[in-house]
C-alpha cells in the first residue's frame, strides 16, 4: 500500500499546480493500492475550494484510482497528538501526523507526497525513513 498526502491529490486535479506533471507521471507507474486518511482528504478539498470543479474532480479521482480511506478512531488520537508534539518545531499538522501514525500502524513505508521539507524529516516509529513518491 502507498499512502497519499494532500499535495498530490491537489496536483493531480489542478493542472496549474507546479507538481501536476510529476504527480501525473508517478500515478502512471503506481500499481500498489493507494490509501489516505480523512485529515489529508479534508486538506486537499480545502485547497481545491478555489479551483473550478476542483472538489468534484477530487471525488472523481478518489473513486477512479481508487483511494481507500483508512479509519482513524479514538485509540489513534494519543499517538497522533504525540507526533504533533514531537515535531512541534516543524509545526506538524493533523494530516501529516495522521499519515505518519497510519504508516506506523499499518507498516507502510511509501508515501506519495510533494512535501519533501517535512517527510524527509518525519520518521516511522521514530527511526525508519519514508520512501517518497514522486
N, C-alpha and C positions, 0 to 999 in steps of 0.2 A: 504494500500500500504506500502511496505517496500523499503526504498532507499538502493542502493548498492554502496558502495565505491570501489575504485580501488583494494584495498588489497584482498578482497575475489574473485574478478574476476581473479586476478593473481593466487591466491592459488588454485582455482578450476581447473585451466588449468595446472599448474606446479606441478606435483606430488612431486618434490623435495622441494617445499615450506614448511616451518615449520608449516604453518597453513592449509595445504591441508586437512588433515583428519577432523579437527574440522569444516572447512567450508563445506566439503562434507556432513558430518553428519547434519549440520544445514540446508543445502539445502533440504535434505530429509524430514525435518519437516516443511518446509515453504509451506503454502497453499495460502497466500496472493499474489497479483500481485507484481512484482518487477519492480523498475524503477531506472534510473540513469540519470546523466547529461553528456553532451559531454566532459567537462574537466576531469571527472573521467574515462570515457572510453578512452580518449586520454592518460591519465597517465598509465592506465593498458596496452594499446597497446605498449607504450614506454617500460614499464618494461618487457614486453614479447618479445621484439625485439631480444633478445639473446637466447631465448628458442626455440629449433627446433619446427617448426609448431605451435608455441605459439599463434601468432596473428590469424592464421586460426582457431585454436581451440577456441579462444575467440569469434570470429564471430559465430562459431557453437553454443557455449554456449548461446550467446545473442539471437540467433534465437530459440534455443530449450527451453529455460527457460520459456517463452520469457521475456526479459527485455525491458521495454518500455523506450525510450529515451525522457525525458521531455525537453520541449523547454526553452531556455533562450533567452531573447530579450534585446533590448536596455534599456527598462524600468527596467530590473533586475539589470543592472550594478551598479547603485548608492548604492544599499543595499549590493551587493557583495563587492564593494570597502570599504564600511563602516565596514563590518565584518572583512575584512583583516586588517583594521586599528585598530579595537577594539582588535583583537587577534594578533597584531604585535609581542608581546612578545613571542608568540608561533610559529611565522613565518608561519601563516596560509597560505596555498597555494590556488590557484584558485579553484581546485577541491573541497577542503573541504568547502570553502566559498560558492561555488555554491550549494553544498549539504545542508548546513545549511540554506541558503536562500530559497531553494525549499521546505525544511521541513517547514519553516515558511509560505511560500506562499500557500502550499498545505495542511497544517495542519497534517503533518506526524511526528510521534514521534519515529518510529522504523527505525533503520539503521543497515544494515549488513556490519560490518567493523571489521578489526583486529587492528585498531588504537585506543587502549584503552588510550594511552597517551593524545591524543587531544580530542576525542569525549566524554570523561568523563568531560572535562572542558567546551567545547562549550555548549551554551545554545540556545534554541529555543525561539525567541522573548526576549532574554536577561534573561529568567528565567527558562523555562522548560528544564529538563534533557532529553537526548536521552535514549531510550531503545535499548540496544546494543545486536546484534546477531553476532556471536555465543556466 
